[in-house]
């Protein structure tokens, strides 16, 4: 259960980072 929550949090953070990167015009892999 705890590991699943950590993975979900990582995915959410990754999505936010990608969105901010796109706004700044940085190409993400």
Secondary structure by P-SEA (a helix, b strand, c coil): caaaaaaaaaaaaaaaaaaaaaaaccccc
